[in-house]
Amino acid sequence: MTSFSDEELLARFRDPEGNNRHYAFNLLVQKYQQKIYAHVRRMVIDHDDANDLVQNTFVKIWHHLDNFREDSQLFTWMYRIATNECLAFLKQKKKRFFLPIADVEAELNRKLEQNTYFDSNKLELKLQQAILSLPEKQRLVFHLRYYDNMKYEEMSTILETSVGALKASYHHAVAKVEKYIKGD
Amino acid sequence: MNMNQHPEHTDDELKDAPILRQLRQTAAFNAPEDYFQTLPSAIQDRISSRKSILSLFKVKPILAGLAIAGCLVLGILYINRPAQEQQFTETTTITTDDLIESGYYLELEEQLIAESVYNDDATPEESIDETEMENYLLEASDETTLINEL
């Protein structure tokens, strides 16, 4: 399959004369679905929840793509939508069941251990548990840097936090996770 | 499908985390078989179904407005019509006996009472001819009364 650049996909999507909207959008989904899914899945653990949130994310992208101002990378913008969906989902979970943060984390931990689509050895399981013990925003920082190797400037756009704060946050996250795995 | 293929990472940040460096290449979360083949069409379905729901919400306020207007019109008609019919019904059911019992007849005009009497079912007597009427008046009245009447 031919790979189109983000600019080409945007141009096809916004073309007022052509009937390329759905086709261009499909190409966009195919290009980024795995990355978006991975990002969401790491946050919410459960595949069914992740599937729902990924679809919601792309539906929002469909509805707002015309208004995308191109002041950041397209993928950064999409990532931001996905991140907000995850945070809203976790917040709603707490509110709906009147759960304190610790209980939501415990539930995510339980899902991790019971998950059919989690291919893990003991060490990997411990790593994911360590990451779950981090505060939500720090967890996000860790995911974006450790797994996606995202630049701090892009992260700053997504999380609306300064680069310096993000670097510090990641540094502390690495130390906490390493300590947790070692069982200190 | 393996979701966790780690891209190139800055080792500098992990220099004090050997376990994290080691785990960079290992898999974790997997998606079901064929998930990414079917995801684009699932998303398109969701977009289409959301369009239908949104258009329904646009129609709903119009329907609600029409329903309210219809209820108001029916309400006004209902309040007005039945009350007028009732008035007529009540007056036609009053009998002569009812009238006498109530004492209301004392307030009525003579003409109205006479009409009521003539409307009764009793068979009217034969009409009196003029000669008989004349004779009756002559016998019943004295001369003075007759002159005054003329």
Contacts between the chains, C-beta under 8 A, distances in Angstrom:
chain1	res1	chain2	res2	distance
A	22	B	44	6.9
A	26	B	40	5.2
A	26	B	44	7.3
A	29	B	39	7.0
A	29	B	40	4.6
A	29	B	43	5.9
A	30	B	36	7.9
A	30	B	40	6.1
A	33	B	36	5.7
A	33	B	39	5.5
A	33	B	40	7.3
A	34	B	1	7.6
A	34	B	3	7.0
A	34	B	36	6.3
A	37	B	3	6.9
A	37	B	31	6.4
A	37	B	35	8.0
A	37	B	36	7.7
A	37	B	39	7.8
A	38	B	3	4.2
A	38	B	4	6.9
A	38	B	29	6.9
A	41	B	3	6.4
A	41	B	29	4.9
A	41	B	31	7.8
A	42	B	28	8.0
A	42	B	29	6.6
A	47	B	31	6.9
A	47	B	32	6.9
A	51	B	35	7.8
A	51	B	39	7.9
A	54	B	39	7.2
A	55	B	39	7.6
A	55	B	42	6.2
A	55	B	43	5.4
A	55	B	46	5.3
A	58	B	43	4.6
A	59	B	43	6.7
A	59	B	46	5.4
A	59	B	47	5.6
A	59	B	50	6.4
A	62	B	43	7.8
A	62	B	47	5.4
A	117	B	29	6.4
A	117	B	30	4.6
A	117	B	31	6.5
A	117	B	32	6.5
A	118	B	28	6.6
A	118	B	29	6.0
A	118	B	30	7.2
A	119	B	2	7.6
A	119	B	27	5.2
A	119	B	28	6.8
A	119	B	29	7.7
A	119	B	30	5.2
A	120	B	28	6.2
A	121	B	26	7.5
A	123	B	19	7.3
A	123	B	23	6.5
A	123	B	26	7.9
A	124	B	23	6.6
A	124	B	26	5.7
A	124	B	27	7.7
A	124	B	28	5.5
A	127	B	19	7.7
A	127	B	20	7.6
A	127	B	23	5.6
A	127	B	28	7.8
A	128	B	28	6.5
A	145	B	13	7.5
A	146	B	6	7.9
A	146	B	9	7.1
A	146	B	20	7.1
A	146	B	24	7.9
A	147	B	4	6.5
A	147	B	6	6.5
A	148	B	7	7.2
A	149	B	6	7.7
A	149	B	7	4.5
A	149	B	8	6.3
A	149	B	9	5.5
A	149	B	10	7.8
A	170	B	13	6.8
A	171	B	13	7.1
A	174	B	13	6.5
A	174	B	14	6.5
A	174	B	16	7.5
A	174	B	17	5.1
A	174	B	20	6.3
A	175	B	16	7.3
A	175	B	17	7.5
A	177	B	17	7.4
A	177	B	20	6.5
A	178	B	16	7.3
A	178	B	17	4.2
A	178	B	18	7.9
A	178	B	19	5.9
A	178	B	20	5.9
A	181	B	19	5.1
A	181	B	20	7.9
A	182	B	19	7.0
